Amino acid sequence: MGGRYGAIFLLFHVLTVLLTLSEVGSQKSKPCARWCPANSSCVNGTACRCAPGFNSSSGEIFTNPLESCDDINECGPPLQVSCGRLADCQNTEGGYHCTCIKGYELISGATTFRNASENTCRDVDECQQKPKTCKGHICINTQGSYTCQCPPGLELNLEDPKLCTDVNECTSGRNPCHNSTHCFNLVGTYQCRCRPGWKPIPGSPNGPNNTVCEDVDECSSGQHQCHSSTLCANTRGSYTCDCRQGWVPKPGFQNKQNTTICKEIFPTWTTPPGIKSQSLSVFFEEVKKMSKNFNPNFTQESMRKLITSVDDLLKTPSDLEALDLTSRHRIATHLLSGLEQILRNLAKAMTKDSFTYRSPGDTELSLVVQEQGKGNITVGQSHARMLLDWSVAAGAKKSGRTVVGILSSNMTGLLANATLNLDSKKKAELKRRLKGPVRGVQLKLVSTVNSVFLSNTNTDKLDSSVTFAFSYPNLSEQESPPRRELICAFWKSVSNGSGYWATSGCWKRGSTNSSTTCQCNHLSSFAILMAHYDVEDWKLALITKVGLALSLVCLLLCILTFLLVRPIQGSRTTVHLHLCICLFVGSAIFLAGIEKEGDQVGLRCRLVAGLLHYCFLAAFCWMSLEGVELYFLVVRVFQGQGLKKRWQCLIGYGVPLFIVGVSAAINNEGHGRRHRNCWLDTKNGFHWSFLGPVTFTILCNAVIFVITIWKLTQKFSEINPDIKKLKKARVLTITAMAQFVMLGCTWVFGLFLFDEDSQVLTYTFTILNCLQGLFLFVLYCLFNKKVREEYRKWARMVTGNKYSEFATSTSGSGSSHNPTQALRPSECGM
């Protein structure tokens, strides 16, 4: 059956082909219209057919020769085809095709397709395919397209959109930096960096846009640059250098700045090296407390407390008086310079323009602080006034506040026995006026010590002089001898910290009973001194040296005589011997070392003064023993034989040793402290350790002198009533002179020598006491018959003559045990 159906199908197919061919043949056989327009084909002689994709107004086949075949727009409405998404229909001549919209392409890479089923459009990355399109801008791909943008941190130039310019994010407000950082603009970007004084928090590096910083404590880390005169104080992101308590900024600096430099109002003030004083230590501790508690708002109160502390130190007796002169003068120099510096600094910190204060201890401060002015200014108070030019006060400083001040204090105790250094002109003027060179000066501090302090610290040589008027209590010495005068002096410090009074650069312009005007070309601490000049009397000096030299020779002869001449040995001779030894040693030390070398009291001068003190006291003790011996010899001739030798030595050498030892223990600085001699200090009554015993001895010996002369007068009358009055007077006169010298009564002239300018008493005292050795030799040796005979014997031995034994025995037998023979002047030395 399959074969039969297959044959049928084949037959049908053949018939169809034959029919078709017959139809074509029939058509070809028909004539074709010659008028068919373009894009058409001939159907027959009367009709034409439009080609596919074309159409006429009559349809696909038309017969009107006037019609034409026009392109069919398959892509136009109504839409006849579908290209799918992201694609566009593109009409063509006689057809159409589909293309991907701009920015898209087919996966196959083809450019066209026919229907939606062939649509494989996808986005094209133009930024990769066309890298030069943006020309330096940044290409940003978009869905189906791209844009050209400026890089981050840049923006289009408004004048030329093709160019990009930098955006300053730090000023445009677009930066996201943390407020603890600093925005740092870069080309096209920015950074967030830590500010100076800040650091990134842990885990946050410095520089990224998300940086966060924290404060750096420069003070604890040691990163600060504060001067040693300041204290570092940390602030948020920085630090300040604050002046220490009691310090103020130096001129030209401000407090609490990173560059602040300060100076101390209360300097580091301590006791001078080598000086131990409890009262000074207490004072400096009080100053230290003031420094710690100093408040600039209470500057004037600080000044009052400081002056009160100085008063307490100076007015009350303390261990300062036990110090030696050099130490006291060092303390005075230390106090004066320190007070000037502190008060100058306090004045600069003061808010008011002027200040005056007078303490209960009569210390007075007056100061003025104001902007630099012109002309003269007067500053002062009741003790002192000062007139100076503003330019002197300000110095080289051209602006700012200027300080002028003067402090008057009583430093008599500390400056006692200070020396005075006279300049050459003053010495020449005094030598001409006083008719002799000045050997030394005794000083008395008349006024207060007035310390001047200015803003200008370079005051050693001023461009213009400063005038002072110093007031003081009414002086009786105003009507004074030529050797006394009021002088203008200033305290000058030396390298070892001590000082002395000087007059160079200062002149006295006038004086009244209670004030003196001075003019100086420099500034320091000034005072008015009463100077008592010790003028060298060459005649008196010659008498002293010649007299002592002669006395030394005579005393040596006396000592040898009392030791070698046996006929005169006895209790009285022992007293004579020790008296001459003491006078000899004392006179030798006096002649060799009494004059002080320099102004300072050294060990040599103290030793000389101590030995003189002892030797002359011992001489007076032996003089008192002379009086005792004389009393027993003349008054109690039958009632005793006087003191034994051991008691004489104990009194003669022990008593003065006790007096000197006790006086030195009470005041170990008393020996050697004299203005130009190594003798006893006249201050505090130390010299009475010598004058007291001497006065007592002279008074006792004077009584014995009067009694013995009266007794001798009676005995002369009893022994020989017929003796001539003239001879009697002569014998009594010689006896009185001998006893007067022997008992030391010549020293009574020294007790009445209250005024050194008394020429009569000065010369009388000098001559009598310098020649005491000569008088003792004449009275004890030359007037003694036994001594004269012994001298003759020695003279004959020296000249080779034989001395007769008979003469010796005769001479020796001349002595008698008759008590009345002691009254003969030739044998007893009277």
Backbone hydrogen bonds, N-H to C=O, Kabsch-Sander energy under -0.5 kcal/mol:
donor,donor_aa,acceptor,acceptor_aa,energy
5,Y,1,M,-2.0
6,G,2,G,-1.7
7,A,3,G,-1.7
8,I,4,R,-1.6
9,F,5,Y,-2.0
10,L,6,G,-2.1
11,L,7,A,-2.0
12,F,8,I,-2.1
13,H,9,F,-1.9
14,V,10,L,-1.8
15,L,11,L,-2.1
16,T,12,F,-1.9
17,V,13,H,-1.9
18,L,14,V,-2.2
19,L,15,L,-2.5
20,T,16,T,-2.2
21,L,17,V,-2.6
22,S,18,L,-2.2
23,E,19,L,-2.2
24,V,20,T,-2.8
25,G,21,L,-2.6
26,S,22,S,-2.1
27,Q,23,E,-2.3
28,K,24,V,-3.0
29,S,25,G,-0.9
30,K,27,Q,-2.8
33,A,44,N,-2.9
36,C,33,A,-0.6
40,S,37,P,-0.8
41,S,49,R,-3.5
43,V,47,A,-2.8
44,N,47,A,-1.6
45,G,31,P,-0.5
48,C,62,F,-3.1
49,R,41,S,-4.3
50,C,60,E,-3.1
51,A,39,N,-3.4
54,F,51,A,-2.1
55,N,70,D,-2.3
56,S,59,G,-1.5
59,G,56,S,-0.5
62,F,48,C,-2.6
67,E,64,N,-1.6
69,C,38,A,-0.6
70,D,55,N,-3.0
70,D,68,S,-0.7
72,I,53,G,-3.5
73,N,71,D,-0.5
74,E,72,I,-1.2
76,G,73,N,-0.9
80,Q,74,E,-1.5
81,V,74,E,-0.7
87,A,84,G,-0.8
88,D,99,T,-3.6
90,Q,97,H,-3.5
91,N,89,C,-0.6
92,T,95,G,-3.1
94,G,92,T,-0.8
95,G,92,T,-1.7
97,H,90,Q,-2.1
98,C,113,F,-4.2
99,T,88,D,-2.8
101,I,86,L,-2.3
104,Y,101,I,-1.8
105,E,122,R,-2.1
106,L,110,A,-0.8
107,I,120,T,-0.7
109,G,106,L,-1.1
113,F,98,C,-1.8
116,A,82,S,-1.5
118,E,115,N,-1.4
119,N,116,A,-1.5
120,T,118,E,-0.6
122,R,105,E,-2.0
124,V,103,G,-3.8
126,E,124,V,-1.3
128,Q,125,D,-1.0
129,Q,125,D,-1.7
130,K,126,E,-3.1
133,T,130,K,-1.6
137,H,134,C,-1.0
138,I,149,Q,-4.8
139,C,137,H,-0.6
140,I,147,T,-4.0
141,N,139,C,-0.6
142,T,145,S,-3.3
144,G,142,T,-1.1
145,S,142,T,-1.3
147,T,140,I,-3.1
149,Q,138,I,-3.6
149,Q,147,T,-0.6
154,L,151,P,-2.3
155,E,165,T,-3.0
157,N,160,D,-0.7
157,N,163,L,-3.0
163,L,160,D,-2.5
165,T,155,E,-3.5
167,V,153,G,-3.8
168,N,166,D,-0.5
169,E,167,V,-1.4
171,T,168,N,-0.9
172,S,168,N,-1.7
173,G,169,E,-0.7
174,R,169,E,-0.8
175,N,169,E,-1.1
178,H,211,T,-0.7
181,T,178,H,-2.4
182,H,193,R,-4.2
184,F,191,Q,-3.3
185,N,183,C,-0.5
186,L,189,T,-2.8
188,G,153,G,-0.6
188,G,186,L,-0.6
189,T,186,L,-1.0
191,Q,184,F,-2.4
192,C,207,G,-1.5
193,R,182,H,-2.8
193,R,191,Q,-0.7
195,R,180,S,-0.7
198,W,195,R,-2.0
199,K,214,E,-2.5
201,I,212,V,-2.5
204,S,201,I,-2.5
207,G,192,C,-1.3
211,T,208,P,-1.7
214,E,199,K,-3.1
216,V,197,G,-3.0
217,D,215,D,-0.5
218,E,216,V,-1.4
221,S,217,D,-1.9
222,G,218,E,-0.9
223,Q,218,E,-1.3
224,H,218,E,-1.1
227,H,260,T,-0.7
230,T,227,H,-2.2
231,L,242,D,-3.3
233,A,240,T,-2.9
235,T,238,S,-2.5
237,G,235,T,-0.7
238,S,235,T,-1.2
240,T,233,A,-2.7
241,C,257,Q,-0.9
242,D,231,L,-3.0
242,D,240,T,-0.7
244,R,229,S,-1.3
247,W,244,R,-2.2
248,V,263,K,-2.9
250,K,261,I,-2.8
253,F,250,K,-2.2
256,K,241,C,-1.1
257,Q,241,C,-0.9
257,Q,254,Q,-0.5
260,T,257,Q,-1.2
263,K,248,V,-3.2
265,I,246,G,-3.1
266,F,246,G,-1.1
269,W,267,P,-1.5
270,T,268,T,-0.6
275,I,272,P,-1.7
276,K,274,G,-0.5
277,S,275,I,-0.6
281,S,277,S,-2.0
282,V,278,Q,-2.2
283,F,279,S,-2.0
284,F,280,L,-2.6
285,E,281,S,-1.8
286,E,282,V,-1.9
287,V,283,F,-2.1
288,K,284,F,-2.1
289,K,285,E,-2.0
290,M,286,E,-2.2
291,S,287,V,-2.1
292,K,288,K,-2.1
293,N,289,K,-2.3
294,F,291,S,-0.9
298,F,295,N,-2.6
299,T,296,P,-1.0
302,S,298,F,-1.7
303,M,299,T,-1.9
304,R,300,Q,-2.1
305,K,301,E,-2.3
306,L,302,S,-2.3
307,I,303,M,-2.4
308,T,304,R,-2.4
309,S,305,K,-2.1
310,V,306,L,-2.0
311,D,307,I,-2.3
312,D,308,T,-2.4
313,L,309,S,-1.7
314,L,310,V,-2.0
315,K,311,D,-2.9
316,T,312,D,-0.8
321,E,318,S,-1.4
322,A,319,D,-0.6
323,L,320,L,-1.3
328,R,324,D,-2.2
329,H,325,L,-2.7
330,R,326,T,-2.1
331,I,327,S,-2.2
332,A,328,R,-2.4
333,T,329,H,-2.3
334,H,330,R,-2.5
335,L,331,I,-2.7
336,L,332,A,-2.6
337,S,333,T,-2.3
338,G,334,H,-2.0
339,L,335,L,-2.7
340,E,336,L,-2.0
341,Q,337,S,-2.0
342,I,338,G,-2.5
343,L,339,L,-2.7
344,R,340,E,-2.0
345,N,341,Q,-1.9
346,L,342,I,-2.8
347,A,343,L,-2.3
348,K,344,R,-1.6
349,A,345,N,-1.2
350,M,346,L,-0.5
350,M,347,A,-1.0
355,F,367,L,-2.2
357,Y,365,L,-2.7
359,S,363,T,-3.1
362,D,359,S,-2.0
364,E,408,S,-2.3
365,L,357,Y,-3.1
366,S,406,I,-1.9
367,L,355,F,-2.5
368,V,404,V,-3.0
369,V,353,D,-4.1
370,Q,402,T,-1.7
372,Q,400,G,-1.1
377,I,388,L,-2.7
379,V,386,M,-2.4
381,Q,384,A,-2.7
385,R,469,A,-1.7
386,M,379,V,-2.8
387,L,467,T,-2.7
388,L,377,I,-2.1
390,W,375,G,-2.5
392,V,389,D,-0.8
393,A,389,D,-1.5
394,A,390,W,-2.5
395,G,391,S,-2.0
397,K,394,A,-1.4
402,T,370,Q,-3.1
404,V,368,V,-2.3
405,G,453,F,-2.1
406,I,366,S,-2.4
407,L,451,S,-2.7
408,S,364,E,-3.1
409,S,407,L,-0.5
409,S,449,V,-2.3
411,M,409,S,-0.8
415,L,411,M,-2.2
416,A,413,G,-0.7
418,A,415,L,-1.4
421,N,501,W,-3.0
422,L,420,L,-0.8
427,K,423,D,-2.2
428,A,424,S,-2.4
429,E,425,K,-2.2
430,L,426,K,-2.5
431,K,427,K,-2.6
432,R,428,A,-2.0
433,R,429,E,-2.1
434,L,430,L,-3.4
435,K,431,K,-0.9
436,G,431,K,-1.1
439,R,437,P,-0.6
439,R,534,D,-3.3
440,G,534,D,-1.2
442,Q,532,H,-2.9
443,L,441,V,-0.5
444,K,530,M,-1.4
446,V,444,K,-0.7
446,V,528,I,-2.2
447,S,528,I,-1.5
449,V,409,S,-3.0
450,N,448,T,-0.6
450,N,526,F,-3.3
451,S,407,L,-3.0
451,S,449,V,-0.7
452,V,524,S,-1.8
453,F,405,G,-2.0
455,S,403,V,-1.6
456,N,393,A,-1.8
457,T,455,S,-0.6
459,T,457,T,-1.3
462,L,521,N,-2.8
466,V,520,C,-2.9
467,T,387,L,-2.3
468,F,518,C,-3.1
469,A,385,R,-2.1
470,F,516,T,-2.8
471,S,383,H,-2.9
472,Y,514,S,-2.2
475,L,513,N,-1.8
478,Q,475,L,-0.6
479,E,476,S,-1.1
480,S,478,Q,-1.4
484,R,481,P,-1.9
485,E,531,A,-1.7
487,I,529,L,-2.5
489,A,487,I,-0.6
489,A,527,A,-2.3
490,F,502,A,-2.4
491,W,525,S,-2.6
492,K,490,F,-0.6
492,K,500,Y,-3.0
493,S,491,W,-0.5
494,V,498,S,-2.0
497,G,494,V,-1.9
500,Y,492,K,-1.9
501,W,419,T,-2.7
502,A,490,F,-2.3
503,T,421,N,-1.0
506,C,503,T,-1.9
507,W,519,Q,-2.5
509,R,507,W,-0.5
509,R,517,T,-3.2
510,G,517,T,-1.2
512,T,515,S,-3.0
516,T,470,F,-2.2
517,T,510,G,-2.9
518,C,468,F,-2.3
519,Q,507,W,-2.2
520,C,466,V,-2.4
521,N,505,G,-2.0
523,L,459,T,-1.7
525,S,491,W,-0.5
526,F,450,N,-2.9
526,F,524,S,-0.5
527,A,489,A,-2.2
529,L,487,I,-2.1
529,L,527,A,-0.5
530,M,444,K,-3.0
531,A,485,E,-2.8
531,A,529,L,-0.8
532,H,442,Q,-3.1
533,Y,483,R,-3.0
533,Y,531,A,-0.6
534,D,440,G,-3.6
535,V,533,Y,-0.9
536,E,437,P,-2.8
538,W,536,E,-0.8
541,A,537,D,-2.7
542,L,538,W,-2.2
543,I,539,K,-2.3
544,T,540,L,-2.3
545,K,541,A,-2.4
546,V,542,L,-2.8
547,G,543,I,-2.7
548,L,544,T,-2.4
549,A,545,K,-2.2
550,L,546,V,-2.5
551,S,547,G,-2.4
552,L,548,L,-2.5
553,V,549,A,-1.7
554,C,550,L,-2.4
555,L,551,S,-3.2
556,L,552,L,-2.1
557,L,553,V,-2.1
558,C,554,C,-2.4
559,I,555,L,-2.6
560,L,556,L,-2.3
561,T,557,L,-2.4
562,F,558,C,-2.8
563,L,559,I,-1.5
564,L,560,L,-2.2
565,V,561,T,-2.5
566,R,564,L,-1.1
568,I,565,V,-0.8
569,Q,566,R,-2.1
574,T,570,G,-1.9
575,V,571,S,-1.6
576,H,572,R,-2.6
577,L,573,T,-2.8
578,H,574,T,-2.2
579,L,575,V,-2.2
580,C,576,H,-2.4
581,I,577,L,-2.3
582,C,578,H,-2.4
583,L,579,L,-2.3
584,F,580,C,-2.7
585,V,581,I,-2.6
586,G,582,C,-2.5
587,S,583,L,-2.7
588,A,584,F,-2.3
589,I,585,V,-2.4
590,F,586,G,-2.5
591,L,587,S,-2.6
592,A,588,A,-1.9
593,G,589,I,-2.8
594,I,590,F,-1.5
596,K,676,R,-2.2
598,G,596,K,-0.8
602,G,600,Q,-0.8
606,R,602,G,-2.0
607,L,603,L,-2.6
608,V,604,R,-2.6
609,A,605,C,-2.4
610,G,606,R,-2.6
611,L,607,L,-2.6
612,L,608,V,-2.6
613,H,609,A,-2.4
614,Y,610,G,-2.3
615,C,611,L,-3.2
616,F,612,L,-2.4
617,L,613,H,-1.6
618,A,614,Y,-2.8
619,A,615,C,-2.3
620,F,616,F,-2.1
621,C,617,L,-2.0
622,W,618,A,-2.4
623,M,619,A,-1.9
624,S,620,F,-2.3
625,L,621,C,-1.9
626,E,622,W,-1.9
627,G,623,M,-2.0
628,V,624,S,-2.0
629,E,625,L,-2.8
630,L,626,E,-2.7
631,Y,627,G,-2.3
632,F,628,V,-2.4
633,L,629,E,-2.2
634,V,630,L,-2.6
635,V,630,L,-0.5
635,V,631,Y,-1.6
636,R,631,Y,-2.0
639,Q,636,R,-1.1
640,G,636,R,-0.7
648,Q,644,K,-2.0
649,C,645,K,-2.5
650,L,646,R,-2.1
651,I,647,W,-2.3
652,G,648,Q,-3.5
653,Y,649,C,-2.3
654,G,649,C,-0.7
654,G,650,L,-1.4
655,V,650,L,-0.6
655,V,651,I,-1.0
657,L,653,Y,-1.0
658,F,654,G,-2.3
659,I,655,V,-2.3
660,V,656,P,-2.7
661,G,657,L,-2.3
662,V,658,F,-2.5
663,S,659,I,-2.4
664,A,660,V,-2.4
665,A,661,G,-2.0
666,I,662,V,-2.1
667,N,663,S,-2.3
670,G,667,N,-1.5
672,G,679,W,-2.4
673,R,670,G,-0.7
674,R,672,G,-1.5
678,C,594,I,-3.5
679,W,677,N,-1.6
681,D,670,G,-2.0
685,G,682,T,-0.9
686,F,683,K,-1.5
687,H,681,D,-0.9
688,W,685,G,-1.3
689,S,686,F,-2.0
690,F,687,H,-1.5
691,L,687,H,-2.5
692,G,688,W,-1.9
694,V,690,F,-2.0
695,T,691,L,-2.9
696,F,692,G,-2.4
697,T,693,P,-2.7
698,I,694,V,-2.9
699,L,695,T,-2.4
700,C,696,F,-2.4
701,N,697,T,-2.9
702,A,698,I,-2.4
703,V,699,L,-2.0
704,I,700,C,-2.3
705,F,701,N,-2.9
706,V,702,A,-2.4
707,I,703,V,-2.4
708,T,704,I,-3.0
709,I,705,F,-2.2
710,W,706,V,-2.1
711,K,707,I,-2.7
712,L,708,T,-2.9
713,T,709,I,-2.1
714,Q,710,W,-1.6
715,K,711,K,-2.6
716,F,712,L,-2.6
717,S,713,T,-1.4
718,E,714,Q,-1.8
719,I,715,K,-2.7
720,N,716,F,-1.9
723,I,720,N,-1.6
728,K,724,K,-2.7
729,A,725,K,-2.9
730,R,726,L,-2.3
731,V,727,K,-2.8
732,L,728,K,-2.6
733,T,729,A,-2.4
734,I,730,R,-2.5
735,T,731,V,-2.6
736,A,732,L,-2.9
737,M,733,T,-2.6
738,A,734,I,-2.5
739,Q,735,T,-2.6
740,F,736,A,-2.5
741,V,737,M,-2.2
742,M,738,A,-2.8
743,L,739,Q,-2.5
744,G,741,V,-1.3
745,C,740,F,-1.9
746,T,740,F,-0.6
747,W,744,G,-1.5
748,V,745,C,-1.7
749,F,746,T,-1.4
750,G,747,W,-0.8
751,L,747,W,-1.0
752,F,748,V,-1.0
753,L,750,G,-1.1
754,F,752,F,-1.9
756,E,754,F,-0.6
758,S,755,D,-1.8
759,Q,757,D,-1.0
762,T,758,S,-1.9
763,Y,759,Q,-2.6
764,T,760,V,-2.5
765,F,761,L,-2.7
766,T,762,T,-2.2
767,I,763,Y,-2.7
768,L,764,T,-2.4
769,N,765,F,-1.9
770,C,766,T,-2.3
771,L,767,I,-1.7
772,Q,769,N,-0.9
775,F,771,L,-2.4
776,L,772,Q,-2.4
777,F,773,G,-2.1
778,V,774,L,-2.4
779,L,775,F,-2.8
780,Y,776,L,-3.0
781,C,777,F,-1.8
782,L,777,F,-1.9
783,F,778,V,-1.8
784,N,781,C,-1.0
785,K,783,F,-0.6
785,K,826,S,-5.2
788,R,784,N,-2.4
789,E,785,K,-2.3
790,E,786,K,-2.0
791,Y,787,V,-2.5
792,R,788,R,-2.2
793,K,789,E,-2.2
794,W,790,E,-2.4
795,A,791,Y,-2.5
796,R,792,R,-2.5
797,M,793,K,-2.1
798,V,794,W,-2.2
799,T,795,A,-2.3
800,G,796,R,-0.8
801,N,796,R,-1.8
804,S,802,K,-0.5
808,T,804,S,-1.9
809,S,805,E,-3.0
810,T,806,F,-2.9
811,S,807,A,-2.5
812,G,808,T,-2.8
813,S,809,S,-2.5
814,G,810,T,-0.5
814,G,811,S,-0.8
815,S,812,G,-1.1
821,Q,818,N,-1.9
822,A,819,P,-1.3
823,L,820,T,-1.7
824,R,821,Q,-1.9
827,E,824,R,-1.3
828,C,824,R,-2.1
829,G,825,P,-1.1
